[in-house]
Amino acid sequence: MESKSNLTRPVELERKFLELEPQIPDGPEKQAISLLHAMIQDASRHRVGVPAPGGTTLEEIANLHKHAPPMEGRAENDPLGEGMAAPDFVLLDAHANRIRLADFKGRPLVLVFYPLDWSPTCSDQLSLYQSELGEFERLGAELVGISVDSIYSHGAWAAVRGIKFPLLADFHPKGEVARRYNVWRERDGFSERALYVIDRGGIIRHGHVSPELHKVPDIYKLFDVLGAMTKIKQQAV
């Protein structure tokens, strides 16, 4: 039998969607979001792998990235320098909560800038981080994803991909936070694939921009950076 939380979560997400939907300007994007919402609602009424009559399963939606066009292109920016204060931000997560950089003070933070929800490499990258969430927790680090997608897209994508860490919407003004972190791709209208490790005091200790959009950063190097920060803290104590 499904737990009460598993049964009530879709209802809560639906309520929040209905509250926020009127705020989306009319146009193709609203139509696309509404279509995606309808697909998720239809699929959620059926078990994963069991198709709705004439519909789509959650499993099929989760695997849409496998059939999406590849995302390619060389990096256009360099990361901000180590030792700089991390630029401040206030962004909404998929539940419309306002998330600030200051919320993470006192804990190492990994900011994951990625181009777009539902794209092939982004799906693989964030699923990898989700599978290794225990290691991030062991190292005492918080993990946050940022892209220009709306909170509705984030909510649907996180649900079907099983992503539990926050995804923040750099949606309006579009790409403002990506610009602050020098990872905005003006011609494409989305960010580089980039990582920043920010220490407990809000200082950048590591920055990386993937040389090619389709290349996922080395997770073991990321763990090494976080591990070194942990050792420094232990030595200071």
NORQUI-V399149 format. One record per pair of residues at least 4 apart in sequence whose C-alpha atoms are under 7 Angstrom apart, sorted by sequence separation. I is the first residue (numbers start at 1). GAP is how many residues later the second one is. If there is no record, write none. Layout:
[[I,GAP] [I,GAP]]
This chain:
[[2,4] [3,4] [4,4] [5,4] [8,4] [9,4] [10,4] [11,4] [12,4] [13,4] [14,4] [15,4] [16,4] [17,4] [26,4] [27,4] [28,4] [29,4] [30,4] [31,4] [32,4] [33,4] [34,4] [35,4] [36,4] [37,4] [38,4] [39,4] [40,4] [41,4] [46,4] [51,4] [52,4] [56,4] [57,4] [58,4] [59,4] [60,4] [64,4] [92,4] [93,4] [99,4] [118,4] [119,4] [120,4] [121,4] [122,4] [123,4] [124,4] [125,4] [126,4] [127,4] [128,4] [129,4] [132,4] [133,4] [134,4] [135,4] [136,4] [137,4] [149,4] [150,4] [151,4] [152,4] [153,4] [154,4] [155,4] [156,4] [157,4] [158,4] [159,4] [170,4] [171,4] [175,4] [176,4] [177,4] [178,4] [179,4] [185,4] [198,4] [199,4] [218,4] [219,4] [220,4] [221,4] [222,4] [223,4] [224,4] [225,4] [226,4] [227,4] [228,4] [229,4] [230,4] [231,4] [232,4] [233,4] [2,5] [25,5] [46,5] [51,5] [52,5] [92,5] [93,5] [104,5] [117,5] [118,5] [136,5] [149,5] [158,5] [170,5] [178,5] [179,5] [185,5] [198,5] [199,5] [210,5] [24,6] [46,6] [51,6] [92,6] [93,6] [116,6] [170,6] [178,6] [184,6] [185,6] [198,6] [199,6] [50,7] [91,7] [92,7] [170,7] [184,7] [185,7] [197,7] [198,7] [210,7] [49,8] [90,8] [91,8] [114,8] [183,8] [184,8] [196,8] [197,8] [43,9] [48,9] [49,9] [90,9] [91,9] [175,9] [183,9] [197,9] [48,10] [49,10] [90,10] [196,10] [197,10] [48,11] [89,11] [90,11] [196,11] [89,12] [195,12] [196,12] [43,13] [88,13] [154,13] [178,13] [195,13] [43,14] [44,14] [194,14] [195,14] [43,15] [175,15] [194,15] [193,16] [194,16] [192,17] [193,17] [151,18] [150,19] [149,20] [193,20] [144,21] [145,21] [146,21] [147,21] [148,21] [149,21] [150,21] [192,21] [143,22] [144,22] [145,22] [146,22] [147,22] [148,22] [149,22] [144,23] [145,23] [146,23] [147,23] [148,23] [146,24] [148,26] [148,27] [110,31] [116,31] [108,32] [109,32] [110,32] [111,32] [112,32] [113,32] [114,32] [115,32] [116,32] [117,32] [107,33] [108,33] [109,33] [110,33] [111,33] [112,33] [113,33] [114,33] [116,33] [130,33] [107,34] [108,34] [109,34] [110,34] [111,34] [112,34] [113,34] [127,34] [127,36] [117,37] [118,39] [117,40] [148,42] [147,44] [70,50] [68,51] [68,52] [65,53] [65,54] [66,54] [65,55] [94,57] [65,58] [93,58] [94,58] [94,60] [94,61] [93,73] [94,73] [93,74] [94,74] [93,75] [115,75] [92,76] [93,76] [115,76] [91,77] [92,77] [114,77] [115,77] [91,78] [113,78] [114,78] [115,78] [91,79] [113,79] [114,79] [113,80] [114,80] [113,81] [112,82] [113,82] [112,83] [111,84] [112,84] [110,85] [111,85] [110,86] [111,86] [110,87] [139,87] [89,88] [109,88] [110,88] [139,88] [109,89] [108,90] [109,90] [108,91] [125,91] [139,91] [107,92] [108,92] [87,93] [107,93] [121,93] [87,94] [106,94] [105,95] [106,95] [105,96] [105,97] [62,98] [62,99] [80,101] [58,102] [80,102] [79,103] [78,104] [79,104] [77,105] [77,106] [76,109] [86,112] [86,116] [75,117] [85,117] [86,117] [85,118] [86,118] [84,119] [85,119] [83,120] [84,120] [83,121] [82,122] [83,122] [82,123] [82,124] [82,125] [80,127] [79,128] [79,129] [79,130] [78,131] [75,135] [75,136] [74,137] [75,137] [74,138] [75,138] [73,139] [74,139] [72,140] [73,140] [72,141] [71,142] [72,142] [71,143]]
